[in-house]
Amino acid sequence: MTVEPTTRRERQREATYSEIVATSIALLRDGEDLSLRAVAQRMGMTAPALYRYVASYQELVDLVAYEVDRSATERFRAAADTLPEDDVAGRLCLSATAFRQWAHESPREFGLVFANPIADTSCARREMLTLSSSGHLFTDQMKAIWESNGFPIPAVDDLPPAAREAVLDPLIPAESEGVAEADRGLLWVYMQGWTQLYGIVTLEVFGHMDPRLVESGDLFVDTILRFAPRMGLEHDLDRLEALIRSHLRD
């Protein structure tokens, strides 16, 4: 298949999008408010010129959140890649630990990605929002564990009606790739695990937890280990705890 070369205008437009994202992240890291006006000023553009690329504040947030999530996911994936492909349990644990470390190091970026509602359909770059890089990574990692040890999953027909709809027609389409309809209970287990991981990290990052527990990571470790048996990993808890704690100190 022949790939059509991009035009100079298309390259310039994409370069401007990249600069918008980089500028927005710099504002977040500098502790400044993220706004269209602030981005335009730092880029040396007028606000009307910026509107040719992003039509609203929500669209700016969506654009930046997508790129932040994509970049952060590469870090989570790199953490997993320090282990062999067949250590599926260890890889998930290291990605989850890297997720926590990133959230603590970049709380405003974490909030932008995970405390931001999904945009409405008017977003010009809405097609990006059908993908969540981190969501797909964690889903794929859990699927690898399930394929490895065949841990039990609920039958779709046994799920509550709303849960049944959510696993049969997930909001993130790629979550269901390679999973037969009869096995979609796996997505329900994933949703339960993600809720616990996201919950503990959010409480830590936004200061709703005893700082001694944040410093030690004890509650985070306990949360992971308590969920691990749900994935058939009850005989691997000591190794997984040692693995997580070694990376918490990195």
Disulfide bonds with the S-S distance in Angstrom:
none
